[in-house]
Amino acid sequence: MDEDKLAPDEVARLWAKSFPKRHDDIKAKGLCMVFAQVVEILASKGNEEDEIVNVQEALKFYGIPREEFYQVEKETEDE
């Protein structure tokens, strides 16, 4: 894997660390929002290299729990 890319397990670790803190820590909230956007972008465009073609596959690939992802999506829309 390229050194400038985050491995899927690293994304999962960062999400798990940031998600519970997102209401009290602006950096954690921002990280969750960025990862949610990445999932949306990959799902909408597809990623031939990793064969990510929809949100569910992207979430599984990155180890992001579905319910948490949709919760962040909703919170982002509500702002």
ABEGO torsion letter per residue (X at the ends): XBAABBBAAAAAAAAAAAAAAAAABAAAAAAAAAAAAAAAAAAAAEBAAAGBABAAAAAAAAGBBAAAAAAAAAAAAAX
